[in-house]
Amino acid sequence: MKKRIPVFLAALFFLTLILSGPALAVGSDQGIPRKMESIAGSTENPASLFVWDTAGLLSSSEAQSLQTKAAQLADNYQYGCYLVTVNNYELYNPNSIMQACITIYNDLQLGIGEKRCGIMLLLSMSERDYYVVYYPDTGNPAFTDYGSESLDAYFLDNFKKNDWSGGFSDYLDRCGTILKMASEGTILDEDTDPARIAAKKRMTLLIGFIAGTVLALVVCGIFLAGMKSATEAVNADQYAVPGSARITSRQDRFLRRSTVTRHIERNNSSGGGGSSHSGGFSGHGGKF
């Protein structure tokens, strides 16, 4: 009987390991969604939470600062600007990262007002994917295709350096600029983008400066040339008797020829693709 007890305990131990293995795997795969559900359950209004850092990229102080900034935008413009981080978007929807965004946005009932207007930036860390989604795609004209895709340049440089807080802050600042312009009656587009307008002004000033400098040098050269009464002779033609020299033949000889070629590299850096639409949502994304 004493020998049977250790054998029974050993069998029970291995049976426990076999049964616990799949349960641990499921728990690991579902860890991030469960964490998001726990965050949502901590408040009566999940739509008022604008920072969903389930991947743990931000410190508590950084998350609070971003939450305060996004909440201020929601109060000023009645538009939700959300940021979400996950380890793998496929845990939410394996079809595509856009469908994962839609699933998260709808399941958490994000958005401001009856139309649930908002924008959401999602980072998926496993493959360094990002996606920006808007809802409803016709509910707020502030985010045109140009305006929405211009967001990328403001946060991608930070994210490529793993500066998560700086990238999210720049994202919210750009959203604020777009929403502020719309509230004042100006929709952000190529012709109204303050950054593009400022760049064009700088380019115009630079071209004007270069043209003015070149013109000034030409005028000075003309005046200097007119002020010289004598110039140094470079040959003795003035001393030659006309007709005294006769050139009977002329021949040019090419000693060598060389060809230089240069390959022009194309810029294939990561960035956003074209806009997509699905179920009242529109968006675009890429790699960071």
C-alpha positions in Angstrom: 0.0 0.0 0.0 2.9 2.3 0.8 4.4 1.8 -2.7 1.1 2.5 -4.4 0.7 6.0 -2.8 3.8 7.5 -4.4 2.8 6.0 -7.8 -0.7 7.5 -7.4 0.7 10.9 -6.5 3.1 10.9 -9.4 0.3 10.0 -11.8 -1.8 12.8 -10.3 1.0 15.3 -10.8 1.6 14.5 -14.4 -2.2 14.5 -15.1 -2.3 18.0 -13.5 0.5 19.2 -15.9 -1.3 17.8 -18.9 -4.6 19.5 -18.0 -3.1 22.8 -17.0 -1.0 23.2 -20.2 -3.8 24.1 -22.6 -5.4 26.3 -20.0 -2.2 28.3 -19.6 -1.9 28.7 -23.3 -5.5 30.1 -23.6 -4.9 32.4 -20.7 -1.7 33.8 -22.4 -3.5 34.3 -25.7 -6.4 36.1 -24.2 -4.4 38.1 -21.7 -4.5 41.4 -23.6 -8.2 41.4 -24.3 -8.9 40.5 -20.7 -6.8 43.4 -19.6 -8.7 45.7 -21.9 -12.0 44.4 -20.5 -10.7 45.0 -17.0 -9.8 48.6 -17.9 -13.3 49.1 -19.4 -14.9 47.7 -16.4 -13.2 50.2 -14.1 -15.3 53.1 -15.4 -19.0 53.6 -16.2 -18.1 55.4 -19.5 -15.3 53.7 -21.4 -15.6 56.3 -24.1 -14.2 58.8 -21.6 -10.9 56.9 -21.4 -8.7 57.9 -24.3 -5.5 56.0 -23.5 -5.7 52.2 -23.7 -2.1 51.1 -23.2 -2.5 47.3 -22.9 1.0 46.7 -24.2 2.5 48.7 -21.3 4.5 51.2 -23.4 3.7 54.2 -21.2 4.5 55.1 -17.6 1.5 56.1 -15.4 2.5 59.8 -15.5 2.8 59.7 -19.3 -0.5 58.0 -19.7 -2.2 60.5 -17.4 -0.7 63.4 -19.3 -2.0 62.1 -22.6 -5.4 61.3 -21.1 -5.7 64.9 -19.9 -4.7 66.3 -23.3 -7.2 64.0 -25.1 -10.0 64.8 -22.7 -9.4 68.5 -23.3 -9.8 68.0 -27.1 -13.0 66.1 -26.5 -14.4 68.9 -24.3 -13.4 71.6 -26.9 -14.5 69.9 -30.1 -16.8 67.0 -29.1 -14.6 64.5 -30.9 -12.8 61.6 -29.3 -9.1 61.1 -30.0 -8.1 57.6 -28.8 -4.8 55.8 -28.7 -4.6 52.0 -28.2 -1.6 49.7 -27.9 -1.8 45.9 -28.1 0.8 43.1 -28.4 -0.9 41.5 -31.4 -4.0 42.8 -33.2 -4.9 39.3 -34.4 -6.2 38.5 -30.9 -9.0 41.0 -31.5 -9.7 40.2 -35.2 -7.5 37.9 -37.3 -8.8 39.2 -40.6 -7.0 42.5 -40.7 -5.7 45.3 -38.5 -8.5 47.5 -39.7 -11.1 45.0 -38.6 -9.3 44.7 -35.3 -9.6 48.5 -34.9 -13.3 48.3 -35.7 -13.8 45.5 -33.2 -12.1 47.4 -30.4 -13.9 50.7 -31.2 -17.3 49.0 -31.3 -16.8 46.6 -28.3 -15.7 49.5 -26.1 -18.4 51.8 -27.5 -15.8 54.5 -28.1 -16.7 57.9 -29.6 -18.3 61.2 -28.5 -22.0 62.0 -28.8 -24.8 60.1 -30.4 -22.8 59.5 -33.6 -19.8 58.3 -31.5 -17.5 60.5 -33.5 -13.8 59.8 -33.0 -10.4 58.8 -34.3 -8.3 55.9 -33.0 -4.6 55.2 -33.4 -3.7 51.5 -32.8 -0.2 50.2 -32.4 0.3 46.4 -32.6 3.8 45.6 -31.3 4.4 42.0 -32.6 5.0 43.2 -36.2 5.2 46.9 -35.5 2.0 47.7 -37.3 -0.1 50.9 -36.9 -3.5 51.8 -38.1 -5.6 55.0 -37.8 -9.4 54.6 -38.0 -12.2 57.2 -38.1 -15.8 57.0 -37.3 -18.2 57.8 -38.8 -16.4 58.3 -42.1 -18.9 61.0 -43.1 -19.8 62.3 -39.7 -17.0 64.9 -39.4 -15.5 66.6 -42.4 -12.4 67.8 -40.4 -10.4 64.7 -41.3 -10.1 64.6 -45.1 -8.0 62.0 -46.8 -5.1 64.5 -46.9 -5.6 65.6 -43.3 -5.8 62.0 -41.9 -2.8 60.7 -43.8 -0.8 63.8 -42.9 -1.0 62.6 -39.3 1.6 59.9 -40.0 4.5 62.3 -40.4 3.9 63.7 -36.9 4.2 60.4 -35.0 6.1 57.9 -37.2 9.5 59.6 -36.6 9.0 59.1 -32.8 7.7 55.6 -33.0 10.7 54.5 -35.1 12.9 55.6 -32.2 10.6 53.9 -29.6 9.6 57.3 -28.3 6.0 56.3 -27.5 5.0 59.2 -25.3 6.4 61.8 -27.8 4.7 60.1 -30.7 1.3 60.0 -29.0 1.6 63.6 -27.9 2.4 64.7 -31.4 -0.5 62.7 -32.7 -2.9 64.5 -30.3 -1.4 67.9 -31.1 -2.0 67.3 -34.8 -5.5 66.2 -34.1 -6.0 69.4 -32.2 -4.8 71.5 -35.1 -7.1 69.8 -37.5 -10.1 70.1 -35.2 -9.4 73.7 -34.4 -9.2 74.6 -38.0 -12.5 72.9 -38.7 -14.2 74.7 -35.8 -13.1 78.0 -37.4 -14.5 77.0 -40.8 -11.3 75.9 -42.5 -10.8 72.2 -43.5 -7.2 71.0 -43.6 -6.1 70.2 -47.1 -3.1 70.7 -49.3 -4.0 74.3 -49.9 -4.8 75.1 -46.3 -2.2 73.2 -44.4 -0.3 75.7 -42.2 2.9 73.6 -42.4 2.8 73.5 -46.2 2.0 77.2 -46.5 5.0 78.0 -44.2 7.3 75.7 -46.2 6.2 77.4 -49.5 6.9 80.9 -48.0 10.3 79.8 -46.9 11.0 78.4 -50.4 9.8 81.6 -52.0 12.0 83.7 -49.8 15.0 81.4 -50.5 14.5 81.6 -54.3 14.1 85.4 -54.1 17.3 85.7 -52.1 19.3 83.5 -54.5 17.9 85.3 -57.6 18.6 88.7 -56.0 22.2 87.7 -55.1 22.9 86.4 -58.6 21.4 89.6 -60.2 23.5 91.8 -57.9 26.7 89.9 -58.9 25.9 90.2 -62.6 25.3 94.0 -62.3 28.5 94.5 -60.3 30.4 92.5 -62.9 29.1 94.7 -65.7 30.1 97.9 -63.9 33.6 96.5 -63.1 34.1 95.5 -66.7 33.1 99.0 -67.9 35.5 100.7 -65.5 38.7 99.0 -67.0 40.3 101.2 -69.7 43.1 98.6 -70.5 43.1 94.9 -70.5 46.0 92.4 -70.7 46.5 90.9 -74.1 46.3 87.1 -74.3 47.9 86.8 -77.8 50.0 88.6 -80.4 47.4 89.0 -83.1 47.8 92.8 -83.2 51.4 92.4 -84.3 50.8 89.9 -87.1 50.7 91.1 -90.7 47.3 90.2 -92.3 47.8 87.3 -94.7 51.3 86.4 -93.5 50.1 83.2 -91.8 48.3 80.4 -93.5 46.8 77.3 -91.8 46.8 74.5 -94.3 45.3 71.7 -92.2 43.6 71.1 -88.8 43.1 67.8 -87.0 41.5 66.8 -83.7 42.6 63.6 -81.9 40.6 62.0 -79.1 42.9 60.1 -76.8 40.4 58.4 -74.6 36.7 58.2 -73.6 35.2 57.3 -70.2 31.6 56.6 -69.1 30.3 57.0 -65.6 27.0 55.6 -64.4 25.2 56.0 -61.1 22.3 53.9 -59.7 19.5 56.0 -58.2 18.1 54.4 -55.1 14.4 54.5 -54.6 12.9 55.4 -51.2 11.0 52.4 -49.9 10.8 53.5 -46.2 7.8 52.4 -44.2 4.7 54.5 -44.1 1.0 54.6 -44.7 -1.0 53.2 -47.5 -4.2 54.4 -49.2 -7.4 54.9 -47.3 -9.9 52.0 -46.8 -13.6 52.1 -45.9 -15.7 49.5 -44.0 -18.9 49.6 -42.1 -18.9 53.4 -41.6 -15.2 53.4 -40.7 -12.4 54.7 -42.8 -8.7 54.5 -42.1 -5.2 53.8 -43.2 -2.0 52.3 -41.8 1.4 50.8 -42.3 4.6 50.0 -40.4 6.6 52.0 -37.8 
